[in-house]
């Protein structure tokens, strides 16, 4: 289930996309309901994620308010939190510039944007960038479908093969590895 906050001003466009372009067996059920925080709540087999969406222009104008919103989201029961930045921008003279009426307008320093996003990542916020609302909806779908896989344990030893692992042992050279391969093949 993907819940879309009823305060999301793009609900008519989202509903239209769900009828016309975003179809297929991988598309979960969508519902529109008031959420206390964030724009989307993804729930899949006891796995959930709360996601805030900001257009690039909105982000540039309200990142200070967004910081406190993300802090409030971290205080909820949801363990996974995300931020989607939607839209395109250009970097010029260390500024995030947005195309408005065919003219690039500087909106914030790029270093400020980079520092903000780096800090939020360090605090556990998953960051995503999409170009359009349609891509945002598809991204939500695939995040939703992937959520259960995030709890699959990862190996403690990160080696591509037993040979790579054995090669890390002291005194283990190519000749020793060859002997072991022959003995245990």
N, C-alpha and C positions, 0 to 999 in steps of 0.2 A: 504494500500500500504506500502510495506517495500522497501526503497531505499538503495541499497548497493553502497558505494563509489567505483568508478572505480579504485582508487589507492589501493584498498584492494587486496593484493597479493594472496588471497585464492579464487578468483572468480571462477576459473575452478572447484575447489572442491565443492564450494557452488552450482554451477549450476548442478554438478553431483548429489549431495545430493537431490536437488529439483526434479530431474527426477527419482531417484532410491529409496530413502528412506523416504523423507519428502513429503508425499502426504496425502490428506484428505480434508474434507470440511472445516476444521478450518484454512487451509493454505491460507493466503491472497496472492495477487499478489506481485511478486518481480520485481523490475527493477534495472538496473545498470546504475548509473548516477554519475557524478562528484559532490561531496558535498564539500562546502568550509571548513567545519570542521566536524570531527567525521567520523566514519565508517558506521553508519547506521542512517537512519531517518525513524521513524515509524509514520504513519499517519492513523487515523481511525476516521471518522465522526467529523472533526474539532478538534480532539485531536492529539497531536503530542509529540514525544520524540526523542531527539538526543542522540545517544549512541556511545561511544568510546569502542573498543575492544582491549585488550592487552593480549598477552600470558604472562604467569607468568615470563618466562625468559626475555621477552622484557620489562615487567614492572620493573623488578629488575634492568635492565640496563638503563632505561630511565625515571624513576619516576620523576626526577627533570624537565625534558622537559614536561612530562605529566601534571604536576602541572600548568604550564603556558597555556597549551592547554585547560585544563578544565576551567581555568579562562577566556580564550577567548570564550569558549562555553557558559559560564554564561552571557556573554555580548550580546548574540544573542537574537532573539525574542522568542526562545523556552523556555517555562516555566519548562519543565521536561527534565532533563539530566541524563544520566546513564553511568556507567562504568562496563564493563564485563571483569573480569579476567578469562582467560581460561587456563586450564591445571592443573597439579598436582605438589605438592611440599611437602617437609618434613621439619619439624622444628627440628634442631639439634644444641645444644649449642647456643641458641638464634639467630640462623641464618635460613633464608629461603634457603633450599638446593634443587637443581634440579638434577634429574637423567640424567646424560650425559654419554652415552656409558657404562652404568652399574655402574657408580660411582657417588655418591652424591657430588655435587659441591656447596659450600656456595656462595650465590649471594648477599645477603643483610641482615642486622640485622632484625630480626622479629619485634623488637620494632619500627624500622623505618617504616616498612610496616604497622604495626598496627596504628601508629600515623598518617601516611599519609591518610589511609583509614578512620579513625575516623574524621579527619579534613575535608576531602571531604564530608563525610556524613553530618557533621554540616553545610557545605556550600550548602547543598541541592542536592548533587549528589546521585542518587540511585545506590547502589552497588550490583552486581550479581557475582556469581562464577559458572563457568561451567567447566566440565572436558574435553570436546572434542568440535570440531567444530560442529558436528551434534547436540550436546546438546545446543550449542550457538544458532544455527538456530531455534531449537524448542523453546528456551527461548524467542527469539525475537518474534516469532509467538504468544506466549501466552501473552507476555507483550503487543503487538499490540492489541490483541483481548480484553484485560482487560482495556485498556486506558480509554474508555468512563465511566467505573465504578468508576474511580478515582474521578470524579466530583460529585458523589452521596453524598448528605449531610450526615454527621454523627451526631448522636444525641448529644445534649449538656450534658445530664445526662447519664452517662454510667452505667446503671443498667440492670441486666439480666431480671428483671421482676418488675411489680408494687409492689409486696410484698417486694422485696429487697429495692426499693426506699423508701417505707413507713417505713420500719424498721429503716431507717437512721434518721427519725424525732425524736426530743426530746420527751420523755415520751411514746414512742410507743414500747410496749413490746409484747411478744407472745400472751397474752390474748387479747390485743387490736387488734392485727392483725387477730386473729381468729374471733372476733366479726365483723370486717369489711368484712372478707371473707364471713361469713354467711349472713350478711345484703345485700351484693352486688352480691351474686352468683345466 
